[in-house]
C-alpha cells in the first residue's frame, strides 16, 4: 500500500453528533467537524427548523455552504435585502456564497424542515442581521 502514513477515517455515530449553537428556532447537529473528526477543510451537519419557524437572517464571513433539503418545505430568503423568496422542498440543493444574506423558513404547519449543510471551513463565522428577514417565525 505504499510507504506513506494513512490518516484514519472517522465514523461518527448518529447518537454522538456535536450540538452546535442554534440560529433562531433552527438547531444544528454536526457529524463531521473539527472537534469530532479533526476536519480542517470541510464541515457537515444536519439542521432542523420546526414547523412555522425559521433561523435568524444571517451570513457567513469565511465560508461557502451547500445545503440539501432532506424533507419538509419552506422558503429560502436571500439577496441584499432578503427580498428574494424561493420555495424549497425535498430534493432541492442550495448554494450559499460567502457574505450572502440568507434565512431558511419552514412554511409547514406540521412537518420539520430538515437540511444537510456542508461548508468549506471547520468553524464558521456568522453575522446575524438584526431586524432583517422574517421576524414572525424566530
C-alpha positions as CSV (number, residue, x, y, z in Angstrom):
1,X,0.0,0.0,0.0
2,X,3.0,2.4,-0.1
3,X,5.3,3.9,2.4
4,X,3.3,6.9,3.4
5,X,1.1,7.1,6.6
6,X,-2.6,6.9,6.0
7,X,-4.7,9.2,8.3
8,X,-7.5,7.3,9.9
9,X,-11.1,7.7,8.7
10,X,-13.5,8.8,11.4
11,X,-17.1,7.4,11.8
12,X,-19.4,9.5,14.0
13,X,-22.5,7.6,15.2
14,X,-25.8,9.4,15.0
15,X,-26.1,9.5,18.7
16,X,-22.7,11.2,19.1
17,X,-23.3,14.3,17.0
18,X,-21.9,17.7,18.1
19,X,-24.6,20.1,19.2
20,X,-24.0,23.5,17.6
21,X,-25.3,26.9,18.5
22,X,-29.0,27.4,17.5
23,X,-29.9,30.1,15.0
24,X,-33.3,31.4,15.9
25,X,-35.5,28.2,16.0
26,X,-33.1,26.2,13.8
27,X,-31.0,23.7,15.6
28,X,-27.9,22.0,14.0
29,X,-26.0,18.8,14.8
30,X,-22.6,18.3,13.3
31,X,-21.4,14.9,12.2
32,X,-18.1,16.0,10.6
33,X,-16.4,18.8,12.4
34,X,-13.0,19.9,13.7
35,X,-13.9,18.7,17.2
36,X,-15.4,15.4,16.1
37,X,-13.1,14.3,13.4
38,X,-10.2,16.8,13.2
39,X,-11.5,18.1,9.8
40,X,-9.8,21.2,8.7
41,X,-11.4,21.9,5.3
42,X,-15.0,20.6,5.5
43,X,-17.9,20.6,7.9
44,X,-21.1,18.6,7.6
45,X,-24.2,18.9,9.8
46,X,-28.0,18.3,9.9
47,X,-30.2,21.3,10.6
48,X,-33.8,21.2,11.7
49,X,-36.3,24.0,11.5
50,X,-39.5,23.3,13.4
51,X,-42.9,23.8,11.7
52,X,-43.8,27.5,11.2
53,X,-40.3,28.6,12.4
54,X,-37.1,30.0,10.9
55,X,-33.5,30.7,11.5
56,X,-32.3,34.2,12.1
57,X,-31.3,36.1,9.0
58,X,-27.6,35.9,8.7
59,X,-24.5,35.5,6.5
60,X,-21.2,33.6,6.8
61,X,-18.0,35.6,6.5
62,X,-15.4,32.8,6.0
63,X,-17.1,30.0,4.0
64,X,-19.4,28.9,1.3
65,X,-22.1,26.5,2.1
66,X,-24.1,23.8,0.2
67,X,-27.5,22.8,1.5
68,X,-29.6,19.8,0.6
69,X,-33.3,19.7,1.6
70,X,-33.9,16.2,3.1
71,X,-37.6,16.7,4.0
72,X,-40.2,19.4,4.6
73,X,-41.0,22.5,2.7
74,X,-40.3,26.2,3.1
75,X,-38.9,29.4,1.8
76,X,-35.3,30.3,1.3
77,X,-34.9,34.1,1.7
78,X,-31.8,35.6,0.2
79,X,-30.5,38.8,-1.6
80,X,-29.1,42.0,-0.3
81,X,-32.4,42.9,1.5
82,X,-33.6,39.3,1.8
83,X,-36.1,40.2,-0.8
84,X,-35.8,37.0,-2.9
85,X,-38.1,34.3,-1.7
86,X,-37.7,30.9,-3.3
87,X,-39.8,27.8,-2.4
88,X,-37.7,24.9,-1.3
89,X,-38.6,21.3,-0.7
90,X,-37.3,17.7,-0.6
91,X,-34.5,17.1,-3.1
92,X,-33.5,20.7,-3.6
93,X,-29.9,21.9,-3.4
94,X,-28.9,25.4,-2.4
95,X,-25.5,27.1,-2.8
96,X,-24.7,30.0,-0.5
97,X,-21.6,32.0,-1.3
98,X,-19.6,33.8,1.4
99,X,-21.1,37.1,2.6
100,X,-24.6,36.1,1.1
101,X,-27.5,37.1,3.3
102,X,-30.0,34.2,3.8
103,X,-32.7,32.8,6.0
104,X,-34.4,29.4,5.8
105,X,-38.1,29.5,6.7
106,X,-40.3,26.4,7.4
107,X,-43.8,27.1,6.0
108,X,-45.2,23.8,7.0
109,X,-47.7,23.7,9.9
110,X,-46.8,20.1,11.0
111,X,-43.5,18.9,9.4
112,X,-39.9,19.8,10.2
113,X,-37.7,21.3,7.5
114,X,-34.6,19.1,7.6
115,X,-31.4,20.3,5.8
116,X,-28.0,18.8,5.3
117,X,-25.5,21.6,5.5
118,X,-21.9,21.4,4.2
119,X,-19.3,24.1,4.3
120,X,-15.7,24.5,3.4
121,X,-14.4,25.7,6.8
122,X,-14.2,23.8,10.1
123,X,-15.6,26.7,12.0
124,X,-17.9,29.3,10.5
125,X,-18.0,33.0,11.4
126,X,-21.7,34.0,11.4
127,X,-23.1,37.5,11.4
128,X,-26.7,37.8,12.4
129,X,-28.7,40.5,10.6
130,X,-30.6,42.2,13.4
131,X,-34.1,43.2,12.3
132,X,-33.8,41.7,8.8
133,X,-35.8,39.0,7.2
134,X,-38.8,37.3,8.7
135,X,-39.3,38.2,12.3
136,X,-42.6,36.3,12.9
137,X,-41.1,32.9,12.9
138,X,-37.9,33.1,15.0
